[in-house]
Structure formats: structure tokens, C-alpha cells
Amino acid sequence: MRSFLLAPILLAPLFAWAAGLEGKLSLVVDGKPLRAEEAAEAVVYFRPAAPGPLVPSNTEYTMSTQRKQFVPHILPIVVGSVVRFPNQDPILHNAFSTSGENAFDVGLYAAGEGHSVTFNHAGYVRVYCNVHHSMIGHILVLDTPYFTHPDSEGRFSLADLPAGRGDLVIWHDRAKPWHIKAVPGETPASDVTLDLNLRRIPQHMNKFGKPYGRSDSASY
């Protein structure tokens, strides 16, 4: 998967600009289609075969805790980006990850602005709360600035892409990534169906490598 996750950032204009890529994404579970708007959580990105130099984004992204959930559930960012973890619940939360070079732990924090983390390596980051086992967020650290979410009808469009061949990837936390070799302006619109056959909450330990206690997902 890491070969597909290569971080975003703003590219210097070193390419001849070409057309775009577009398509439509549908999601199914056990053979049954989901509502079209649920495709909006997926991430669609294009990585040129010959990527140019990257300039980190100045945007500070947020992944909030709201009603014992990380919001947004899936957050695409570019390499070098900063993500803040504010707490909007009346209880203590924690945000941590054991995802390789992007591992972090902001500790316990009460309601407020929270702490910030800089993600300097491309890859997929699973974010957990050490207090609540059922809380999980997904950060996709990309080394390409060309990414988007499908709209409420499942349609997606990437415009002003650099000329030449590259990888078009559709990523969702509950499906195997879909990808094709694509050429902006030449590859026809893609009609893609992803089967969400992976667990919503993968098996995991707490940040100490131990099982969660029985009360970890209790009510407020």
C-alpha cells in the first residue's frame, strides 16, 4: 500500500499542464449498494510517474474528537503538513498512532484546542484513542498535491494535472486500494465499485501494547 501513498504538497510549476481525470465511485457491502453520498469519505489521488519538487502546505488540518469519534474519519494531507487534534467532548481523550515513521502520542487532553503533530513521511496513519477502543481515524499522508473526495453523487474530478503517465488511486479504509495507470486527458472516465469487506474497527492494542479494559468504550 505504501507504494501508492506518497504525500501531497504544492508543486512548483515545472510541468506542462494537461487535462484532468474523472469518474464515479460506488460502494457496496455484502453485495448491497450503499448510498451515493457515502463515497465522499474515499480519497482519490493522482501521482505522476515523474513527480516534481514538493513544497509543504501552510494549511493546518484538524482531526477533532466529537461524540467519541475522530472527525473527519478520513483525512488526506500532504507530507510536511500539521494536524491539530482538538477535543470537543466533555471527557478526556487521547490520540496516538504506532504507524512507523509517523508514530505519535499527544497524551490525554481535555476539551480545548488540543495538540498538533507534523507528518513528515508519506504513508497511511491509523489514529486511535487510548481511552476508547472504538475510536479510529485515518490520515493519508501523500507526496502528491493532486487529490480530492468524491461528491455527494460519488463523482470525482482531478483538474490541471501534469502531462504524462501516472497512478490514479482510490482509497477507502475498508477496501483494498483501487488503482490504474492513467494519462490525464487520455484515460476515459472510470466507473469504479469498491467492496467494503474490511473491518470498520480493526483489532488493535492500546498504546502500551496491551488489551483495552472493559470500560474503555463506556458512555460518558
PyMOL commands that place a pseudoatom at each C-alpha (Angstrom):
pseudoatom trace, name=CA, resn=MET, resi=1, chain=A, elem=C, hetatm=0, pos=[0.000, 0.000, 0.000]
pseudoatom trace, name=CA, resn=ARG, resi=2, chain=A, elem=C, hetatm=0, pos=[2.852, 2.352, 0.799]
pseudoatom trace, name=CA, resn=SER, resi=3, chain=A, elem=C, hetatm=0, pos=[3.835, 2.360, -2.861]
pseudoatom trace, name=CA, resn=PHE, resi=4, chain=A, elem=C, hetatm=0, pos=[0.531, 4.116, -3.531]
pseudoatom trace, name=CA, resn=LEU, resi=5, chain=A, elem=C, hetatm=0, pos=[0.726, 6.552, -0.608]
pseudoatom trace, name=CA, resn=LEU, resi=6, chain=A, elem=C, hetatm=0, pos=[3.178, 9.237, -1.461]
pseudoatom trace, name=CA, resn=ALA, resi=7, chain=A, elem=C, hetatm=0, pos=[2.445, 12.575, 0.164]
pseudoatom trace, name=CA, resn=PRO, resi=8, chain=A, elem=C, hetatm=0, pos=[0.882, 15.829, -1.093]
pseudoatom trace, name=CA, resn=ILE, resi=9, chain=A, elem=C, hetatm=0, pos=[2.224, 19.337, -1.160]
pseudoatom trace, name=CA, resn=LEU, resi=10, chain=A, elem=C, hetatm=0, pos=[2.087, 22.223, -3.599]
pseudoatom trace, name=CA, resn=LEU, resi=11, chain=A, elem=C, hetatm=0, pos=[4.158, 21.590, -6.702]
pseudoatom trace, name=CA, resn=ALA, resi=12, chain=A, elem=C, hetatm=0, pos=[6.326, 24.184, -8.347]
pseudoatom trace, name=CA, resn=PRO, resi=13, chain=A, elem=C, hetatm=0, pos=[5.119, 24.831, -11.921]
pseudoatom trace, name=CA, resn=LEU, resi=14, chain=A, elem=C, hetatm=0, pos=[7.761, 22.736, -13.656]
pseudoatom trace, name=CA, resn=PHE, resi=15, chain=A, elem=C, hetatm=0, pos=[5.349, 20.669, -15.747]
pseudoatom trace, name=CA, resn=ALA, resi=16, chain=A, elem=C, hetatm=0, pos=[3.436, 21.378, -18.886]
pseudoatom trace, name=CA, resn=TRP, resi=17, chain=A, elem=C, hetatm=0, pos=[-0.145, 21.335, -17.657]
pseudoatom trace, name=CA, resn=ALA, resi=18, chain=A, elem=C, hetatm=0, pos=[-2.554, 18.826, -19.118]
pseudoatom trace, name=CA, resn=ALA, resi=19, chain=A, elem=C, hetatm=0, pos=[-6.196, 17.928, -18.753]
pseudoatom trace, name=CA, resn=GLY, resi=20, chain=A, elem=C, hetatm=0, pos=[-7.758, 16.022, -15.892]
pseudoatom trace, name=CA, resn=LEU, resi=21, chain=A, elem=C, hetatm=0, pos=[-9.137, 12.672, -14.803]
pseudoatom trace, name=CA, resn=GLU, resi=22, chain=A, elem=C, hetatm=0, pos=[-12.669, 11.920, -13.698]
pseudoatom trace, name=CA, resn=GLY, resi=23, chain=A, elem=C, hetatm=0, pos=[-15.017, 9.117, -12.817]
pseudoatom trace, name=CA, resn=LYS, resi=24, chain=A, elem=C, hetatm=0, pos=[-17.620, 7.830, -10.423]
pseudoatom trace, name=CA, resn=LEU, resi=25, chain=A, elem=C, hetatm=0, pos=[-17.251, 5.707, -7.296]
pseudoatom trace, name=CA, resn=SER, resi=26, chain=A, elem=C, hetatm=0, pos=[-19.852, 3.322, -5.873]
pseudoatom trace, name=CA, resn=LEU, resi=27, chain=A, elem=C, hetatm=0, pos=[-19.574, 1.424, -2.592]
pseudoatom trace, name=CA, resn=VAL, resi=28, chain=A, elem=C, hetatm=0, pos=[-21.068, -1.964, -1.754]
pseudoatom trace, name=CA, resn=VAL, resi=29, chain=A, elem=C, hetatm=0, pos=[-21.159, -4.094, 1.393]
pseudoatom trace, name=CA, resn=ASP, resi=30, chain=A, elem=C, hetatm=0, pos=[-22.024, -7.776, 1.090]
pseudoatom trace, name=CA, resn=GLY, resi=31, chain=A, elem=C, hetatm=0, pos=[-23.178, -7.110, -2.454]
pseudoatom trace, name=CA, resn=LYS, resi=32, chain=A, elem=C, hetatm=0, pos=[-25.593, -4.377, -1.385]
pseudoatom trace, name=CA, resn=PRO, resi=33, chain=A, elem=C, hetatm=0, pos=[-25.010, -0.808, -2.637]
pseudoatom trace, name=CA, resn=LEU, resi=34, chain=A, elem=C, hetatm=0, pos=[-24.570, 1.995, -0.131]
pseudoatom trace, name=CA, resn=ARG, resi=35, chain=A, elem=C, hetatm=0, pos=[-25.992, 5.482, -0.524]
pseudoatom trace, name=CA, resn=ALA, resi=36, chain=A, elem=C, hetatm=0, pos=[-24.063, 7.502, -3.127]
pseudoatom trace, name=CA, resn=GLU, resi=37, chain=A, elem=C, hetatm=0, pos=[-23.062, 10.176, -0.616]
pseudoatom trace, name=CA, resn=GLU, resi=38, chain=A, elem=C, hetatm=0, pos=[-21.139, 7.633, 1.469]
pseudoatom trace, name=CA, resn=ALA, resi=39, chain=A, elem=C, hetatm=0, pos=[-18.479, 7.559, -1.259]
pseudoatom trace, name=CA, resn=ALA, resi=40, chain=A, elem=C, hetatm=0, pos=[-17.496, 11.087, -0.187]
pseudoatom trace, name=CA, resn=GLU, resi=41, chain=A, elem=C, hetatm=0, pos=[-15.228, 9.652, 2.526]
pseudoatom trace, name=CA, resn=ALA, resi=42, chain=A, elem=C, hetatm=0, pos=[-12.963, 7.975, -0.028]
pseudoatom trace, name=CA, resn=VAL, resi=43, chain=A, elem=C, hetatm=0, pos=[-9.813, 9.685, -1.288]
pseudoatom trace, name=CA, resn=VAL, resi=44, chain=A, elem=C, hetatm=0, pos=[-8.968, 9.878, -4.986]
pseudoatom trace, name=CA, resn=TYR, resi=45, chain=A, elem=C, hetatm=0, pos=[-5.432, 10.910, -5.925]
pseudoatom trace, name=CA, resn=PHE, resi=46, chain=A, elem=C, hetatm=0, pos=[-3.080, 11.020, -8.899]
pseudoatom trace, name=CA, resn=ARG, resi=47, chain=A, elem=C, hetatm=0, pos=[0.660, 10.529, -8.561]
pseudoatom trace, name=CA, resn=PRO, resi=48, chain=A, elem=C, hetatm=0, pos=[2.700, 11.478, -11.645]
pseudoatom trace, name=CA, resn=ALA, resi=49, chain=A, elem=C, hetatm=0, pos=[5.323, 8.970, -12.757]
pseudoatom trace, name=CA, resn=ALA, resi=50, chain=A, elem=C, hetatm=0, pos=[7.877, 11.781, -12.561]
pseudoatom trace, name=CA, resn=PRO, resi=51, chain=A, elem=C, hetatm=0, pos=[6.787, 13.921, -9.597]
pseudoatom trace, name=CA, resn=GLY, resi=52, chain=A, elem=C, hetatm=0, pos=[8.295, 17.364, -9.227]
pseudoatom trace, name=CA, resn=PRO, resi=53, chain=A, elem=C, hetatm=0, pos=[9.695, 19.088, -6.134]
pseudoatom trace, name=CA, resn=LEU, resi=54, chain=A, elem=C, hetatm=0, pos=[7.272, 19.443, -3.242]
pseudoatom trace, name=CA, resn=VAL, resi=55, chain=A, elem=C, hetatm=0, pos=[6.560, 22.486, -1.099]
pseudoatom trace, name=CA, resn=PRO, resi=56, chain=A, elem=C, hetatm=0, pos=[4.834, 21.736, 2.246]
pseudoatom trace, name=CA, resn=SER, resi=57, chain=A, elem=C, hetatm=0, pos=[1.344, 23.151, 2.687]
pseudoatom trace, name=CA, resn=ASN, resi=58, chain=A, elem=C, hetatm=0, pos=[0.817, 26.036, 5.109]
pseudoatom trace, name=CA, resn=THR, resi=59, chain=A, elem=C, hetatm=0, pos=[-2.651, 24.761, 5.964]
pseudoatom trace, name=CA, resn=GLU, resi=60, chain=A, elem=C, hetatm=0, pos=[-3.162, 23.416, 9.480]
pseudoatom trace, name=CA, resn=TYR, resi=61, chain=A, elem=C, hetatm=0, pos=[-5.547, 20.472, 9.280]
pseudoatom trace, name=CA, resn=THR, resi=62, chain=A, elem=C, hetatm=0, pos=[-7.736, 19.286, 12.159]
pseudoatom trace, name=CA, resn=MET, resi=63, chain=A, elem=C, hetatm=0, pos=[-8.989, 15.905, 13.311]
pseudoatom trace, name=CA, resn=SER, resi=64, chain=A, elem=C, hetatm=0, pos=[-11.415, 16.611, 16.135]
pseudoatom trace, name=CA, resn=THR, resi=65, chain=A, elem=C, hetatm=0, pos=[-12.918, 14.328, 18.753]
pseudoatom trace, name=CA, resn=GLN, resi=66, chain=A, elem=C, hetatm=0, pos=[-16.711, 14.613, 18.654]
pseudoatom trace, name=CA, resn=ARG, resi=67, chain=A, elem=C, hetatm=0, pos=[-19.056, 12.257, 20.497]
pseudoatom trace, name=CA, resn=LYS, resi=68, chain=A, elem=C, hetatm=0, pos=[-16.247, 9.709, 20.822]
pseudoatom trace, name=CA, resn=GLN, resi=69, chain=A, elem=C, hetatm=0, pos=[-15.368, 9.803, 17.133]
pseudoatom trace, name=CA, resn=PHE, resi=70, chain=A, elem=C, hetatm=0, pos=[-12.478, 11.259, 15.158]
pseudoatom trace, name=CA, resn=VAL, resi=71, chain=A, elem=C, hetatm=0, pos=[-13.825, 13.815, 12.676]
pseudoatom trace, name=CA, resn=PRO, resi=72, chain=A, elem=C, hetatm=0, pos=[-13.124, 13.701, 9.798]
pseudoatom trace, name=CA, resn=HIS, resi=73, chain=A, elem=C, hetatm=0, pos=[-12.927, 9.926, 9.720]
pseudoatom trace, name=CA, resn=ILE, resi=74, chain=A, elem=C, hetatm=0, pos=[-10.506, 10.005, 6.764]
pseudoatom trace, name=CA, resn=LEU, resi=75, chain=A, elem=C, hetatm=0, pos=[-8.130, 12.939, 6.324]
pseudoatom trace, name=CA, resn=PRO, resi=76, chain=A, elem=C, hetatm=0, pos=[-5.827, 13.286, 3.273]
pseudoatom trace, name=CA, resn=ILE, resi=77, chain=A, elem=C, hetatm=0, pos=[-2.874, 15.635, 3.752]
pseudoatom trace, name=CA, resn=VAL, resi=78, chain=A, elem=C, hetatm=0, pos=[0.458, 16.354, 2.101]
pseudoatom trace, name=CA, resn=VAL, resi=79, chain=A, elem=C, hetatm=0, pos=[3.870, 15.448, 3.505]
pseudoatom trace, name=CA, resn=GLY, resi=80, chain=A, elem=C, hetatm=0, pos=[5.068, 18.061, 5.961]
pseudoatom trace, name=CA, resn=SER, resi=81, chain=A, elem=C, hetatm=0, pos=[1.539, 19.075, 6.955]
pseudoatom trace, name=CA, resn=VAL, resi=82, chain=A, elem=C, hetatm=0, pos=[0.451, 19.818, 10.519]
pseudoatom trace, name=CA, resn=VAL, resi=83, chain=A, elem=C, hetatm=0, pos=[-2.650, 18.220, 12.043]
pseudoatom trace, name=CA, resn=ARG, resi=84, chain=A, elem=C, hetatm=0, pos=[-4.207, 19.528, 15.232]
pseudoatom trace, name=CA, resn=PHE, resi=85, chain=A, elem=C, hetatm=0, pos=[-6.334, 17.259, 17.452]
pseudoatom trace, name=CA, resn=PRO, resi=86, chain=A, elem=C, hetatm=0, pos=[-8.900, 19.445, 19.293]
pseudoatom trace, name=CA, resn=ASN, resi=87, chain=A, elem=C, hetatm=0, pos=[-11.248, 17.850, 21.816]
pseudoatom trace, name=CA, resn=GLN, resi=88, chain=A, elem=C, hetatm=0, pos=[-14.911, 18.854, 21.531]
pseudoatom trace, name=CA, resn=ASP, resi=89, chain=A, elem=C, hetatm=0, pos=[-16.190, 16.334, 24.071]
pseudoatom trace, name=CA, resn=PRO, resi=90, chain=A, elem=C, hetatm=0, pos=[-16.695, 16.894, 27.818]
pseudoatom trace, name=CA, resn=ILE, resi=91, chain=A, elem=C, hetatm=0, pos=[-14.373, 13.978, 28.632]
pseudoatom trace, name=CA, resn=LEU, resi=92, chain=A, elem=C, hetatm=0, pos=[-10.687, 13.189, 28.321]
pseudoatom trace, name=CA, resn=HIS, resi=93, chain=A, elem=C, hetatm=0, pos=[-9.387, 11.754, 25.052]
pseudoatom trace, name=CA, resn=ASN, resi=94, chain=A, elem=C, hetatm=0, pos=[-6.067, 10.646, 23.641]
pseudoatom trace, name=CA, resn=ALA, resi=95, chain=A, elem=C, hetatm=0, pos=[-4.753, 10.464, 20.078]
pseudoatom trace, name=CA, resn=PHE, resi=96, chain=A, elem=C, hetatm=0, pos=[-1.905, 8.146, 19.202]
pseudoatom trace, name=CA, resn=SER, resi=97, chain=A, elem=C, hetatm=0, pos=[-0.564, 6.056, 16.348]
pseudoatom trace, name=CA, resn=THR, resi=98, chain=A, elem=C, hetatm=0, pos=[2.010, 3.305, 16.029]
pseudoatom trace, name=CA, resn=SER, resi=99, chain=A, elem=C, hetatm=0, pos=[2.281, 3.779, 12.243]
pseudoatom trace, name=CA, resn=GLY, resi=100, chain=A, elem=C, hetatm=0, pos=[6.023, 3.500, 11.608]
pseudoatom trace, name=CA, resn=GLU, resi=101, chain=A, elem=C, hetatm=0, pos=[7.820, 6.791, 10.961]
pseudoatom trace, name=CA, resn=ASN, resi=102, chain=A, elem=C, hetatm=0, pos=[4.583, 8.704, 11.583]
pseudoatom trace, name=CA, resn=ALA, resi=103, chain=A, elem=C, hetatm=0, pos=[4.042, 7.277, 15.073]
pseudoatom trace, name=CA, resn=PHE, resi=104, chain=A, elem=C, hetatm=0, pos=[2.970, 9.840, 17.681]
pseudoatom trace, name=CA, resn=ASP, resi=105, chain=A, elem=C, hetatm=0, pos=[1.206, 10.238, 21.023]
pseudoatom trace, name=CA, resn=VAL, resi=106, chain=A, elem=C, hetatm=0, pos=[-0.304, 13.539, 22.200]
pseudoatom trace, name=CA, resn=GLY, resi=107, chain=A, elem=C, hetatm=0, pos=[-1.224, 12.170, 25.636]
pseudoatom trace, name=CA, resn=LEU, resi=108, chain=A, elem=C, hetatm=0, pos=[-4.509, 12.717, 27.488]
pseudoatom trace, name=CA, resn=TYR, resi=109, chain=A, elem=C, hetatm=0, pos=[-6.208, 16.031, 26.774]
pseudoatom trace, name=CA, resn=ALA, resi=110, chain=A, elem=C, hetatm=0, pos=[-9.415, 17.717, 27.901]
pseudoatom trace, name=CA, resn=ALA, resi=111, chain=A, elem=C, hetatm=0, pos=[-11.805, 19.872, 25.884]
pseudoatom trace, name=CA, resn=GLY, resi=112, chain=A, elem=C, hetatm=0, pos=[-9.969, 22.618, 24.037]
pseudoatom trace, name=CA, resn=GLU, resi=113, chain=A, elem=C, hetatm=0, pos=[-7.608, 23.317, 21.156]
pseudoatom trace, name=CA, resn=GLY, resi=114, chain=A, elem=C, hetatm=0, pos=[-5.596, 20.129, 21.656]
pseudoatom trace, name=CA, resn=HIS, resi=115, chain=A, elem=C, hetatm=0, pos=[-2.124, 19.350, 20.359]
pseudoatom trace, name=CA, resn=SER, resi=116, chain=A, elem=C, hetatm=0, pos=[-0.560, 19.429, 16.909]
pseudoatom trace, name=CA, resn=VAL, resi=117, chain=A, elem=C, hetatm=0, pos=[1.547, 16.845, 15.079]
pseudoatom trace, name=CA, resn=THR, resi=118, chain=A, elem=C, hetatm=0, pos=[3.668, 17.302, 11.933]
pseudoatom trace, name=CA, resn=PHE, resi=119, chain=A, elem=C, hetatm=0, pos=[3.662, 14.371, 9.495]
pseudoatom trace, name=CA, resn=ASN, resi=120, chain=A, elem=C, hetatm=0, pos=[6.933, 14.252, 7.584]
pseudoatom trace, name=CA, resn=HIS, resi=121, chain=A, elem=C, hetatm=0, pos=[6.692, 10.835, 5.938]
pseudoatom trace, name=CA, resn=ALA, resi=122, chain=A, elem=C, hetatm=0, pos=[4.378, 9.500, 3.233]
pseudoatom trace, name=CA, resn=GLY, resi=123, chain=A, elem=C, hetatm=0, pos=[2.118, 6.677, 4.323]
pseudoatom trace, name=CA, resn=TYR, resi=124, chain=A, elem=C, hetatm=0, pos=[-1.100, 5.561, 5.957]
pseudoatom trace, name=CA, resn=VAL, resi=125, chain=A, elem=C, hetatm=0, pos=[-1.583, 6.548, 9.606]
pseudoatom trace, name=CA, resn=ARG, resi=126, chain=A, elem=C, hetatm=0, pos=[-4.179, 4.871, 11.803]
pseudoatom trace, name=CA, resn=VAL, resi=127, chain=A, elem=C, hetatm=0, pos=[-5.130, 7.105, 14.724]
pseudoatom trace, name=CA, resn=TYR, resi=128, chain=A, elem=C, hetatm=0, pos=[-6.511, 5.593, 17.917]
pseudoatom trace, name=CA, resn=CYS, resi=129, chain=A, elem=C, hetatm=0, pos=[-7.641, 6.839, 21.324]
pseudoatom trace, name=CA, resn=ASN, resi=130, chain=A, elem=C, hetatm=0, pos=[-6.021, 5.104, 24.278]
pseudoatom trace, name=CA, resn=VAL, resi=131, chain=A, elem=C, hetatm=0, pos=[-9.213, 5.678, 26.304]
pseudoatom trace, name=CA, resn=HIS, resi=132, chain=A, elem=C, hetatm=0, pos=[-11.816, 4.387, 23.815]
pseudoatom trace, name=CA, resn=HIS, resi=133, chain=A, elem=C, hetatm=0, pos=[-11.150, 1.255, 21.780]
pseudoatom trace, name=CA, resn=SER, resi=134, chain=A, elem=C, hetatm=0, pos=[-13.848, 2.021, 19.195]
pseudoatom trace, name=CA, resn=MET, resi=135, chain=A, elem=C, hetatm=0, pos=[-12.353, 5.357, 18.159]
pseudoatom trace, name=CA, resn=ILE, resi=136, chain=A, elem=C, hetatm=0, pos=[-10.314, 5.262, 14.956]
pseudoatom trace, name=CA, resn=GLY, resi=137, chain=A, elem=C, hetatm=0, pos=[-9.291, 7.881, 12.427]
pseudoatom trace, name=CA, resn=HIS, resi=138, chain=A, elem=C, hetatm=0, pos=[-7.327, 7.565, 9.196]
pseudoatom trace, name=CA, resn=ILE, resi=139, chain=A, elem=C, hetatm=0, pos=[-4.729, 10.036, 7.926]
pseudoatom trace, name=CA, resn=LEU, resi=140, chain=A, elem=C, hetatm=0, pos=[-3.397, 9.569, 4.407]
pseudoatom trace, name=CA, resn=VAL, resi=141, chain=A, elem=C, hetatm=0, pos=[-0.053, 11.346, 4.088]
pseudoatom trace, name=CA, resn=LEU, resi=142, chain=A, elem=C, hetatm=0, pos=[0.533, 11.840, 0.369]
pseudoatom trace, name=CA, resn=ASP, resi=143, chain=A, elem=C, hetatm=0, pos=[3.513, 13.010, -1.692]
pseudoatom trace, name=CA, resn=THR, resi=144, chain=A, elem=C, hetatm=0, pos=[1.292, 14.401, -4.418]
pseudoatom trace, name=CA, resn=PRO, resi=145, chain=A, elem=C, hetatm=0, pos=[-0.881, 17.523, -4.252]
pseudoatom trace, name=CA, resn=TYR, resi=146, chain=A, elem=C, hetatm=0, pos=[-3.439, 16.045, -6.665]
pseudoatom trace, name=CA, resn=PHE, resi=147, chain=A, elem=C, hetatm=0, pos=[-6.182, 14.582, -4.510]
pseudoatom trace, name=CA, resn=THR, resi=148, chain=A, elem=C, hetatm=0, pos=[-9.896, 15.009, -3.885]
pseudoatom trace, name=CA, resn=HIS, resi=149, chain=A, elem=C, hetatm=0, pos=[-13.017, 13.411, -2.379]
pseudoatom trace, name=CA, resn=PRO, resi=150, chain=A, elem=C, hetatm=0, pos=[-15.976, 12.232, -4.474]
pseudoatom trace, name=CA, resn=ASP, resi=151, chain=A, elem=C, hetatm=0, pos=[-19.045, 14.452, -4.246]
pseudoatom trace, name=CA, resn=SER, resi=152, chain=A, elem=C, hetatm=0, pos=[-22.470, 13.513, -2.854]
pseudoatom trace, name=CA, resn=GLU, resi=153, chain=A, elem=C, hetatm=0, pos=[-23.204, 11.552, -6.033]
pseudoatom trace, name=CA, resn=GLY, resi=154, chain=A, elem=C, hetatm=0, pos=[-19.932, 9.655, -5.952]
pseudoatom trace, name=CA, resn=ARG, resi=155, chain=A, elem=C, hetatm=0, pos=[-18.428, 11.615, -8.846]
pseudoatom trace, name=CA, resn=PHE, resi=156, chain=A, elem=C, hetatm=0, pos=[-14.842, 12.836, -8.753]
pseudoatom trace, name=CA, resn=SER, resi=157, chain=A, elem=C, hetatm=0, pos=[-12.674, 15.072, -10.904]
pseudoatom trace, name=CA, resn=LEU, resi=158, chain=A, elem=C, hetatm=0, pos=[-8.991, 15.982, -10.787]
pseudoatom trace, name=CA, resn=ALA, resi=159, chain=A, elem=C, hetatm=0, pos=[-8.108, 19.000, -12.928]
pseudoatom trace, name=CA, resn=ASP, resi=160, chain=A, elem=C, hetatm=0, pos=[-4.903, 20.730, -14.051]
pseudoatom trace, name=CA, resn=LEU, resi=161, chain=A, elem=C, hetatm=0, pos=[-2.784, 17.611, -13.772]
pseudoatom trace, name=CA, resn=PRO, resi=162, chain=A, elem=C, hetatm=0, pos=[0.754, 17.478, -15.178]
pseudoatom trace, name=CA, resn=ALA, resi=163, chain=A, elem=C, hetatm=0, pos=[1.146, 15.827, -18.545]
pseudoatom trace, name=CA, resn=GLY, resi=164, chain=A, elem=C, hetatm=0, pos=[2.232, 12.219, -18.711]
pseudoatom trace, name=CA, resn=ARG, resi=165, chain=A, elem=C, hetatm=0, pos=[1.519, 8.847, -17.216]
pseudoatom trace, name=CA, resn=GLY, resi=166, chain=A, elem=C, hetatm=0, pos=[0.922, 8.220, -13.527]
pseudoatom trace, name=CA, resn=ASP, resi=167, chain=A, elem=C, hetatm=0, pos=[-1.075, 6.268, -10.950]
pseudoatom trace, name=CA, resn=LEU, resi=168, chain=A, elem=C, hetatm=0, pos=[-4.745, 7.019, -10.322]
pseudoatom trace, name=CA, resn=VAL, resi=169, chain=A, elem=C, hetatm=0, pos=[-5.693, 5.618, -6.910]
pseudoatom trace, name=CA, resn=ILE, resi=170, chain=A, elem=C, hetatm=0, pos=[-8.947, 5.388, -4.971]
pseudoatom trace, name=CA, resn=TRP, resi=171, chain=A, elem=C, hetatm=0, pos=[-8.506, 4.724, -1.253]
pseudoatom trace, name=CA, resn=HIS, resi=172, chain=A, elem=C, hetatm=0, pos=[-11.004, 3.803, 1.442]
pseudoatom trace, name=CA, resn=ASP, resi=173, chain=A, elem=C, hetatm=0, pos=[-10.162, 2.459, 4.881]
pseudoatom trace, name=CA, resn=ARG, resi=174, chain=A, elem=C, hetatm=0, pos=[-12.437, -0.592, 4.458]
pseudoatom trace, name=CA, resn=ALA, resi=175, chain=A, elem=C, hetatm=0, pos=[-11.356, -1.686, 0.976]
pseudoatom trace, name=CA, resn=LYS, resi=176, chain=A, elem=C, hetatm=0, pos=[-8.254, -2.697, -0.903]
pseudoatom trace, name=CA, resn=PRO, resi=177, chain=A, elem=C, hetatm=0, pos=[-6.999, 0.382, -2.831]
pseudoatom trace, name=CA, resn=TRP, resi=178, chain=A, elem=C, hetatm=0, pos=[-8.084, 0.522, -6.464]
pseudoatom trace, name=CA, resn=HIS, resi=179, chain=A, elem=C, hetatm=0, pos=[-5.573, 1.842, -8.965]
pseudoatom trace, name=CA, resn=ILE, resi=180, chain=A, elem=C, hetatm=0, pos=[-4.796, 2.067, -12.652]
pseudoatom trace, name=CA, resn=LYS, resi=181, chain=A, elem=C, hetatm=0, pos=[-2.093, 3.605, -14.829]
pseudoatom trace, name=CA, resn=ALA, resi=182, chain=A, elem=C, hetatm=0, pos=[-3.639, 6.757, -16.251]
pseudoatom trace, name=CA, resn=VAL, resi=183, chain=A, elem=C, hetatm=0, pos=[-2.788, 9.636, -18.586]
pseudoatom trace, name=CA, resn=PRO, resi=184, chain=A, elem=C, hetatm=0, pos=[-4.626, 12.920, -17.911]
pseudoatom trace, name=CA, resn=GLY, resi=185, chain=A, elem=C, hetatm=0, pos=[-6.702, 13.941, -20.879]
pseudoatom trace, name=CA, resn=GLU, resi=186, chain=A, elem=C, hetatm=0, pos=[-6.493, 10.490, -22.467]
pseudoatom trace, name=CA, resn=THR, resi=187, chain=A, elem=C, hetatm=0, pos=[-7.752, 7.944, -19.935]
pseudoatom trace, name=CA, resn=PRO, resi=188, chain=A, elem=C, hetatm=0, pos=[-11.563, 7.720, -20.127]
pseudoatom trace, name=CA, resn=ALA, resi=189, chain=A, elem=C, hetatm=0, pos=[-13.769, 8.308, -17.103]
pseudoatom trace, name=CA, resn=SER, resi=190, chain=A, elem=C, hetatm=0, pos=[-13.519, 5.472, -14.579]
pseudoatom trace, name=CA, resn=ASP, resi=191, chain=A, elem=C, hetatm=0, pos=[-16.624, 3.775, -13.192]
pseudoatom trace, name=CA, resn=VAL, resi=192, chain=A, elem=C, hetatm=0, pos=[-15.364, 2.113, -10.008]
pseudoatom trace, name=CA, resn=THR, resi=193, chain=A, elem=C, hetatm=0, pos=[-17.037, -0.087, -7.398]
pseudoatom trace, name=CA, resn=LEU, resi=194, chain=A, elem=C, hetatm=0, pos=[-15.300, -0.766, -4.091]
pseudoatom trace, name=CA, resn=ASP, resi=195, chain=A, elem=C, hetatm=0, pos=[-16.344, -3.687, -1.901]
pseudoatom trace, name=CA, resn=LEU, resi=196, chain=A, elem=C, hetatm=0, pos=[-16.060, -2.623, 1.741]
pseudoatom trace, name=CA, resn=ASN, resi=197, chain=A, elem=C, hetatm=0, pos=[-15.036, -6.000, 3.119]
pseudoatom trace, name=CA, resn=LEU, resi=198, chain=A, elem=C, hetatm=0, pos=[-12.562, -4.896, 5.799]
pseudoatom trace, name=CA, resn=ARG, resi=199, chain=A, elem=C, hetatm=0, pos=[-13.475, -4.377, 9.442]
pseudoatom trace, name=CA, resn=ARG, resi=200, chain=A, elem=C, hetatm=0, pos=[-14.649, -0.936, 10.483]
pseudoatom trace, name=CA, resn=ILE, resi=201, chain=A, elem=C, hetatm=0, pos=[-12.613, -1.208, 13.696]
pseudoatom trace, name=CA, resn=PRO, resi=202, chain=A, elem=C, hetatm=0, pos=[-9.515, -3.354, 13.143]
pseudoatom trace, name=CA, resn=GLN, resi=203, chain=A, elem=C, hetatm=0, pos=[-8.140, -5.376, 16.010]
pseudoatom trace, name=CA, resn=HIS, resi=204, chain=A, elem=C, hetatm=0, pos=[-5.604, -3.322, 17.931]
pseudoatom trace, name=CA, resn=MET, resi=205, chain=A, elem=C, hetatm=0, pos=[-3.964, -2.907, 21.309]
pseudoatom trace, name=CA, resn=ASN, resi=206, chain=A, elem=C, hetatm=0, pos=[-3.680, 0.267, 23.355]
pseudoatom trace, name=CA, resn=LYS, resi=207, chain=A, elem=C, hetatm=0, pos=[-0.576, 2.447, 23.113]
pseudoatom trace, name=CA, resn=PHE, resi=208, chain=A, elem=C, hetatm=0, pos=[1.206, 0.249, 25.646]
pseudoatom trace, name=CA, resn=GLY, resi=209, chain=A, elem=C, hetatm=0, pos=[0.679, -2.856, 23.525]
pseudoatom trace, name=CA, resn=LYS, resi=210, chain=A, elem=C, hetatm=0, pos=[-1.932, -4.255, 25.931]
pseudoatom trace, name=CA, resn=PRO, resi=211, chain=A, elem=C, hetatm=0, pos=[-5.657, -5.058, 25.548]
pseudoatom trace, name=CA, resn=TYR, resi=212, chain=A, elem=C, hetatm=0, pos=[-8.177, -2.337, 26.313]
pseudoatom trace, name=CA, resn=GLY, resi=213, chain=A, elem=C, hetatm=0, pos=[-10.157, -2.624, 29.545]
pseudoatom trace, name=CA, resn=ARG, resi=214, chain=A, elem=C, hetatm=0, pos=[-13.858, -3.399, 29.525]
pseudoatom trace, name=CA, resn=SER, resi=215, chain=A, elem=C, hetatm=0, pos=[-14.830, 0.155, 30.394]
pseudoatom trace, name=CA, resn=ASP, resi=216, chain=A, elem=C, hetatm=0, pos=[-12.818, 1.796, 27.609]
pseudoatom trace, name=CA, resn=SER, resi=217, chain=A, elem=C, hetatm=0, pos=[-15.871, 2.282, 25.389]
pseudoatom trace, name=CA, resn=ALA, resi=218, chain=A, elem=C, hetatm=0, pos=[-18.307, 3.093, 28.179]
pseudoatom trace, name=CA, resn=SER, resi=219, chain=A, elem=C, hetatm=0, pos=[-20.726, 6.017, 27.962]
pseudoatom trace, name=CA, resn=TYR, resi=220, chain=A, elem=C, hetatm=0, pos=[-19.875, 9.454, 29.317]
for i in range(1, 220): cmd.bond("trace and resi %d" % i, "trace and resi %d" % (i + 1))
show_as sticks, trace
zoom trace
